[in-house]
Structures are given as C-alpha cells and as structure tokens.
Amino acid sequence: MRTSKVLIGTVVSLLSIAPGCSDRGISFSKDVKPILDEHCLPCHQSGKEGYFASGLSVESYDDMMKGTKYGPVVMPGYSFSSTLQILVEHKADPSINMPKQQMRLSQDKIETIGRWISQGAKNN
C-alpha cells in the first residue's frame, strides 16, 4: 500500500512539471514573443539570413504559425512533435538547432515555449 502511495505521488509530481500541466496559462504576447524577439527575430524576419534559409519569420504570431517553406513549426497541443520545440531543445541535427548565433536558450525559456505549444499555441 505504501508503495502505491509513493508511486501516485511521484506521478502527480511529474505531471505538475510537465509541459502543458502548469496552472498558469502561457501568453504568446507576454511570455513567448519576448523570447522570440530576443533570440530569434534578429535572423528570422524579412530580409534576414534565417528567413532566406527557411522562410520562417517570427515577426508576428501569424508569420510564425505559417511556418517555413518546409512546413509548420508549431503543432498546437503537441510540443513534443513541434519543430520549434525540437530545435530550441537542440534535439535536431546540430546544423539546424536554434538559436544559432548564441548559446542555447535557458531551460526556463525552453519550457515556456513548450508549455505554450502544449496549451494550444494560442494568440493571446
């Protein structure tokens, strides 16, 4: 019986830190856009290197949701399979992981993007 309680407690704890399980809704404009502006926008806007290479612009919510010339980068509700999340977690080929021009995003910023995607990637 004790083992069951410990197992249940562990599962509840893990779920509480998993992307999309946060009590607080993640806002695109307040939480995600500032991350994109700081780390992605210098290259991923019209006329810049990242835009020419991929077709991805993060200038606005609509631009980002259009994705790249290869397809969408965000699958609302599915952070684990969204290209954006895979790239910022550095789980892709090193030549395409993002951001390129600087060190990897902090874990907090990566988790914020992941929670936003898992919560439906809303334009809020």
Residue frames as a rotation matrix with the C-alpha (Angstrom) as fourth column:
MET 1
0.569 0.823 0.000 0.00
0.823 -0.569 0.000 0.00
0.000 0.000 -1.000 0.00
ARG 2
0.420 -0.508 -0.752 2.84
0.164 -0.772 0.614 2.39
-0.892 -0.381 -0.241 0.88
THR 3
-0.626 -0.689 0.365 4.49
0.437 0.077 0.896 1.71
-0.646 0.721 0.253 -2.49
SER 4
-0.074 0.702 0.709 1.26
0.984 -0.063 0.165 2.65
0.160 0.710 -0.686 -4.30
LYS 5
0.804 0.384 -0.455 1.06
0.501 -0.849 0.169 5.97
-0.321 -0.363 -0.875 -2.46
VAL 6
-0.028 -0.901 -0.433 4.69
0.082 -0.433 0.897 6.77
-0.996 -0.010 0.086 -3.28
LEU 7
-0.649 -0.185 0.738 4.13
0.695 0.249 0.674 5.86
-0.308 0.951 -0.033 -6.94
ILE 8
0.362 0.859 0.362 0.99
0.919 -0.394 0.016 8.00
0.156 0.327 -0.932 -7.15
GLY 9
0.688 -0.163 -0.707 2.80
0.255 -0.858 0.446 10.91
-0.679 -0.488 -0.548 -5.50
THR 10
-0.417 -0.909 0.021 5.66
0.251 -0.093 0.963 10.61
-0.873 0.407 0.267 -7.97
VAL 11
-0.412 0.343 0.844 3.33
0.911 0.125 0.393 10.55
0.029 0.931 -0.364 -10.97
VAL 12
0.700 0.704 -0.119 1.43
0.713 -0.700 0.049 13.60
-0.049 -0.120 -0.992 -9.69
SER 13
0.346 -0.663 -0.664 4.71
0.119 -0.670 0.732 15.46
-0.931 -0.332 -0.153 -9.15
LEU 14
-0.656 -0.625 0.424 5.94
0.462 0.112 0.880 14.65
-0.597 0.773 0.215 -12.65
LEU 15
-0.036 0.730 0.683 2.67
0.984 -0.094 0.152 15.72
0.175 0.677 -0.715 -14.23
SER 16
0.732 0.366 -0.575 2.79
0.537 -0.829 0.157 19.03
-0.419 -0.424 -0.803 -12.42
ILE 17
0.033 -0.789 -0.613 6.11
-0.159 -0.610 0.777 19.93
-0.987 0.072 -0.146 -14.07
ALA 18
-0.370 -0.138 0.919 5.33
0.774 0.500 0.387 18.50
-0.513 0.855 -0.078 -17.50
PRO 19
-0.990 0.025 -0.138 4.72
-0.098 -0.827 0.554 20.97
-0.101 0.562 0.821 -20.34
GLY 20
-0.497 0.867 -0.034 1.08
-0.177 -0.063 0.982 21.92
0.850 0.494 0.185 -20.54
CYS 21
0.065 0.523 -0.850 0.37
0.747 0.539 0.389 21.00
0.661 -0.660 -0.356 -16.92
SER 22
-0.901 -0.420 -0.110 1.16
0.396 -0.691 -0.605 24.36
0.179 -0.589 0.788 -15.41
ASP 23
-0.098 0.884 -0.457 -1.66
0.856 -0.160 -0.492 26.09
-0.507 -0.440 -0.741 -13.57
ARG 24
0.011 0.014 -1.000 -0.73
-0.115 -0.993 -0.015 29.34
-0.993 0.115 -0.009 -15.30
GLY 25
0.751 0.276 0.599 -1.68
0.561 0.213 -0.800 29.79
-0.348 0.937 0.005 -18.91
ILE 26
-0.375 -0.920 -0.115 1.22
0.593 -0.333 0.733 30.90
-0.713 0.206 0.671 -21.08
SER 27
0.677 0.577 -0.457 0.59
0.105 -0.690 -0.716 34.05
-0.729 0.437 -0.527 -23.10
PHE 28
0.411 -0.521 0.748 2.07
0.908 0.162 -0.386 34.42
0.080 0.838 0.540 -26.56
SER 29
0.570 -0.139 0.810 2.38
0.212 -0.928 -0.308 38.20
0.794 0.347 -0.499 -26.29
LYS 30
0.768 -0.212 0.604 3.66
-0.611 -0.523 0.594 38.33
0.190 -0.825 -0.531 -22.69
ASP 31
0.562 -0.500 0.659 5.71
-0.322 0.601 0.731 35.13
-0.762 -0.623 0.177 -22.40
VAL 32
0.401 -0.370 0.838 6.67
0.677 0.736 0.002 33.71
-0.618 0.567 0.545 -25.81
LYS 33
0.844 -0.015 0.536 7.01
0.438 -0.556 -0.706 36.75
0.308 0.831 -0.463 -28.09
PRO 34
0.780 -0.609 0.147 9.70
-0.614 -0.695 0.375 38.37
-0.126 -0.382 -0.915 -25.88
ILE 35
0.237 -0.693 0.681 11.77
-0.015 0.699 0.715 35.16
-0.971 -0.179 0.155 -26.13
LEU 36
0.443 -0.002 0.896 11.34
0.844 0.337 -0.417 35.06
-0.301 0.942 0.151 -29.90
ASP 37
0.971 -0.045 0.237 12.15
0.049 -0.926 -0.375 38.77
0.236 0.376 -0.896 -30.21
GLU 38
0.599 -0.777 0.192 15.35
-0.648 -0.331 0.686 38.43
-0.469 -0.535 -0.702 -28.22
HIS 39
-0.122 -0.731 0.671 16.68
-0.271 0.675 0.686 35.15
-0.955 -0.098 -0.281 -29.59
CYS 40
-0.104 0.182 0.978 15.04
0.722 0.690 -0.052 34.50
-0.684 0.701 -0.203 -32.98
LEU 41
0.797 0.595 -0.107 13.95
0.384 -0.635 -0.670 37.78
-0.467 0.493 -0.734 -34.56
PRO 42
0.187 -0.767 -0.615 17.47
-0.461 -0.621 0.634 39.03
-0.868 0.165 -0.469 -35.36
CYS 43
-0.845 -0.532 0.051 17.68
-0.231 0.449 0.863 36.31
-0.482 0.718 -0.502 -38.05
HIS 44
-0.673 0.640 0.370 14.06
0.729 0.656 0.192 35.25
-0.120 0.399 -0.909 -38.65
GLN 45
0.207 0.718 -0.665 12.47
0.188 -0.696 -0.693 38.34
-0.960 0.018 -0.279 -40.16
SER 46
0.879 0.202 0.432 12.03
0.448 -0.043 -0.893 39.51
-0.162 0.978 -0.128 -43.72
GLY 47
0.797 -0.591 0.126 15.36
-0.332 -0.603 -0.726 40.26
0.505 0.537 -0.676 -45.34
LYS 48
0.226 -0.732 0.642 17.49
-0.945 -0.005 0.327 38.39
-0.236 -0.681 -0.693 -42.79
GLU 49
-0.591 -0.689 -0.419 19.57
-0.779 0.622 0.077 35.21
0.207 0.372 -0.905 -43.11
GLY 50
-0.838 0.289 0.463 17.25
-0.044 0.810 -0.584 32.86
-0.544 -0.510 -0.666 -41.21
TYR 51
0.205 0.951 -0.233 14.27
-0.337 -0.155 -0.929 33.99
-0.919 0.268 0.288 -43.24
PHE 52
0.145 -0.218 -0.965 16.10
-0.989 -0.047 -0.137 33.45
-0.015 0.975 -0.223 -46.54
ALA 53
-0.804 -0.583 -0.115 17.26
-0.581 0.812 -0.053 30.00
0.125 0.024 -0.992 -45.48
SER 54
-0.904 0.417 0.090 13.99
0.333 0.822 -0.463 28.67
-0.267 -0.389 -0.882 -44.10
GLY 55
-0.502 0.766 0.401 11.19
0.204 -0.345 0.916 31.07
0.840 0.542 0.017 -44.92
LEU 56
0.148 0.546 -0.824 10.38
0.942 0.177 0.286 31.39
0.302 -0.819 -0.488 -41.20
SER 57
-0.460 -0.164 0.873 9.52
-0.078 -0.972 -0.224 34.80
0.884 -0.171 0.434 -39.83
VAL 58
-0.265 0.368 -0.891 8.77
0.940 0.305 -0.153 35.36
0.215 -0.878 -0.427 -36.15
GLU 59
-0.902 -0.079 0.424 7.79
0.081 -0.997 -0.012 38.98
0.424 0.024 0.905 -36.66
SER 60
-0.296 0.866 0.403 4.20
-0.941 -0.336 0.031 38.18
0.162 -0.370 0.915 -35.68
TYR 61
-0.245 0.338 0.909 2.09
-0.444 0.794 -0.415 35.31
-0.862 -0.505 -0.045 -34.42
ASP 62
0.775 0.631 -0.039 0.59
-0.297 0.309 -0.903 34.79
-0.557 0.712 0.427 -37.89
ASP 63
0.375 -0.724 -0.578 4.02
-0.860 -0.040 -0.509 34.76
0.346 0.688 -0.638 -39.54
MET 64
-0.574 -0.662 0.482 5.34
-0.804 0.569 -0.175 32.15
-0.158 -0.488 -0.858 -37.13
MET 65
-0.034 0.649 0.760 2.26
-0.299 0.719 -0.627 29.96
-0.954 -0.249 0.170 -37.44
LYS 66
0.723 0.192 -0.663 2.72
-0.683 0.055 -0.728 29.94
-0.103 0.980 0.171 -41.24
GLY 67
0.695 -0.525 0.491 5.94
0.240 0.813 0.530 28.05
-0.678 -0.250 0.692 -40.58
THR 68
-0.285 -0.904 -0.318 8.74
-0.284 -0.237 0.929 27.58
-0.915 0.356 -0.190 -43.04
LYS 69
-0.054 0.197 -0.979 8.93
-0.999 -0.019 0.051 26.76
-0.009 0.980 0.197 -46.71
TYR 70
-0.799 -0.300 -0.521 9.18
-0.322 0.945 -0.050 23.15
0.508 0.128 -0.852 -45.49
GLY 71
-0.075 0.848 -0.525 6.04
0.488 0.490 0.722 23.19
0.870 -0.202 -0.451 -43.33
PRO 72
0.719 0.451 0.530 4.67
-0.209 -0.587 0.782 24.29
0.663 -0.673 -0.328 -39.97
VAL 73
-0.451 -0.892 -0.031 6.98
-0.141 0.106 -0.984 24.68
0.881 -0.439 -0.174 -36.96
VAL 74
-0.802 0.284 0.526 4.24
-0.566 -0.075 -0.821 24.61
-0.193 -0.956 0.221 -34.32
MET 75
-0.488 0.711 -0.506 1.67
0.158 0.642 0.750 21.86
0.858 0.286 -0.426 -33.86
PRO 76
-0.298 0.387 0.872 -0.76
-0.814 -0.580 -0.020 23.33
0.498 -0.717 0.488 -31.30
GLY 77
0.692 0.574 0.438 -1.17
-0.721 0.522 0.455 20.94
0.033 -0.631 0.775 -28.41
TYR 78
0.934 -0.356 0.033 1.87
0.358 0.931 -0.076 18.85
-0.004 0.083 0.997 -29.32
SER 79
0.698 -0.713 -0.073 5.12
-0.678 -0.690 0.256 20.41
-0.232 -0.129 -0.964 -28.13
PHE 80
0.162 -0.675 0.720 6.97
-0.182 0.697 0.694 17.09
-0.970 -0.244 -0.010 -28.29
SER 81
0.015 -0.141 0.990 6.49
0.845 0.531 0.063 16.91
-0.535 0.835 0.127 -32.07
SER 82
0.957 0.273 -0.098 6.64
0.197 -0.860 -0.471 20.63
-0.213 0.431 -0.877 -32.92
THR 83
0.420 -0.836 0.353 9.71
0.724 0.075 -0.685 21.55
0.546 0.544 0.637 -34.92
LEU 84
0.368 -0.265 0.891 10.15
-0.353 -0.926 -0.129 24.77
0.860 -0.267 -0.435 -32.96
GLN 85
0.800 -0.011 0.600 10.40
-0.589 0.178 0.789 22.86
-0.116 -0.984 0.135 -29.68
ILE 86
0.835 -0.508 0.211 12.73
0.523 0.852 -0.017 20.23
-0.171 0.125 0.977 -31.13
LEU 87
0.356 -0.721 0.594 15.06
0.493 -0.395 -0.775 22.92
0.794 0.569 0.215 -32.46
VAL 88
0.331 -0.229 0.915 15.23
-0.604 -0.797 0.019 25.02
0.725 -0.559 -0.402 -29.28
GLU 89
0.859 -0.045 0.510 15.81
-0.402 0.559 0.725 21.87
-0.318 -0.828 0.462 -27.20
HIS 90
-0.056 -0.907 -0.417 18.75
-0.994 0.012 0.108 21.06
-0.092 0.421 -0.902 -29.52
LYS 91
0.005 0.162 0.987 17.29
-0.235 0.959 -0.157 17.66
-0.972 -0.231 0.043 -30.35
ALA 92
0.966 0.256 -0.012 17.77
-0.054 0.159 -0.986 18.01
-0.251 0.953 0.168 -34.10
ASP 93
0.422 -0.853 0.307 20.87
0.855 0.262 -0.448 17.89
0.301 0.452 0.840 -36.25
PRO 94
0.026 -0.479 -0.878 23.39
0.751 -0.570 0.333 20.37
-0.660 -0.668 0.345 -34.80
SER 95
-0.846 -0.393 0.361 23.43
0.531 -0.558 0.637 22.27
-0.049 0.731 0.681 -38.09
ILE 96
-0.379 0.775 0.506 19.78
0.231 -0.450 0.863 23.29
0.896 0.444 -0.009 -37.68
ASN 97
0.007 0.349 -0.937 19.37
0.996 0.078 0.037 23.61
0.086 -0.934 -0.347 -33.90
MET 98
0.034 0.111 0.993 18.35
0.246 -0.964 0.099 27.10
0.969 0.241 -0.060 -32.78
PRO 99
0.944 -0.022 -0.330 19.33
-0.202 -0.830 -0.520 29.69
-0.263 0.557 -0.788 -31.89
LYS 100
0.675 -0.711 0.196 22.48
0.656 0.457 -0.601 29.62
0.338 0.534 0.775 -33.98
GLN 101
0.287 -0.593 0.753 24.10
0.066 -0.772 -0.633 32.93
0.956 0.231 -0.182 -33.12
GLN 102
-0.117 -0.293 0.949 24.25
-0.883 -0.406 -0.234 32.40
0.454 -0.866 -0.211 -29.38
MET 103
-0.959 -0.243 0.148 24.20
-0.284 0.795 -0.536 29.84
0.012 -0.556 -0.831 -26.68
ARG 104
-0.580 0.745 -0.330 21.23
0.536 0.654 0.534 27.59
0.614 0.133 -0.778 -26.16
LEU 105
0.041 0.706 0.707 18.08
-0.403 -0.635 0.659 29.05
0.914 -0.312 0.259 -24.58
SER 106
-0.731 -0.201 0.652 17.73
-0.680 0.147 -0.718 28.71
0.048 -0.968 -0.244 -20.83
GLN 107
-0.896 0.405 -0.182 15.71
0.408 0.913 0.020 25.74
0.174 -0.057 -0.983 -19.63
ASP 108
-0.437 0.749 -0.498 13.07
0.326 -0.384 -0.864 28.14
-0.838 -0.540 -0.076 -18.33
LYS 109
-0.306 0.287 -0.908 12.62
-0.756 -0.653 0.048 29.71
-0.579 0.700 0.417 -21.79
ILE 110
-0.864 -0.025 -0.503 12.53
-0.363 0.724 0.587 26.29
0.350 0.689 -0.635 -23.47
GLU 111
-0.772 0.599 -0.212 9.85
0.614 0.618 -0.490 25.14
-0.163 -0.509 -0.845 -21.01
THR 112
-0.359 0.651 -0.669 7.83
-0.150 -0.748 -0.647 28.33
-0.921 -0.132 0.366 -21.55
ILE 113
-0.493 0.138 -0.859 7.73
-0.869 -0.123 0.479 27.71
-0.040 0.983 0.181 -25.30
GLY 114
-0.908 0.101 -0.407 6.84
0.018 0.979 0.202 24.05
0.419 0.176 -0.891 -24.72
ARG 115
-0.647 0.711 -0.276 4.01
0.499 0.121 -0.858 24.86
-0.577 -0.693 -0.433 -22.30
TRP 116
-0.333 0.515 -0.790 2.61
-0.579 -0.773 -0.261 27.46
-0.745 0.370 0.555 -24.71
ILE 117
-0.638 0.071 -0.766 2.58
-0.686 0.399 0.608 24.93
0.349 0.914 -0.206 -27.55
SER 118
-0.898 0.268 -0.348 1.07
0.355 0.909 -0.217 22.22
0.259 -0.318 -0.912 -25.30
GLN 119
-0.517 0.722 -0.460 -1.62
0.304 -0.347 -0.887 24.66
-0.800 -0.599 -0.040 -24.17
GLY 120
0.385 0.755 0.530 -2.72
0.723 0.110 -0.682 25.08
-0.573 0.646 -0.503 -27.78
ALA 121
-0.623 -0.744 0.241 -0.29
0.739 -0.460 0.492 27.76
-0.256 0.485 0.836 -29.08
LYS 122
0.418 0.906 0.060 -2.94
0.897 -0.401 -0.187 30.44
-0.145 0.132 -0.981 -28.73
ASN 123
-0.399 -0.432 0.809 -2.57
0.571 -0.807 -0.150 34.00
0.718 0.402 0.569 -29.97
ASN 124
0.696 0.664 -0.274 -3.11
0.586 -0.304 0.751 35.53
0.415 -0.683 -0.600 -26.55
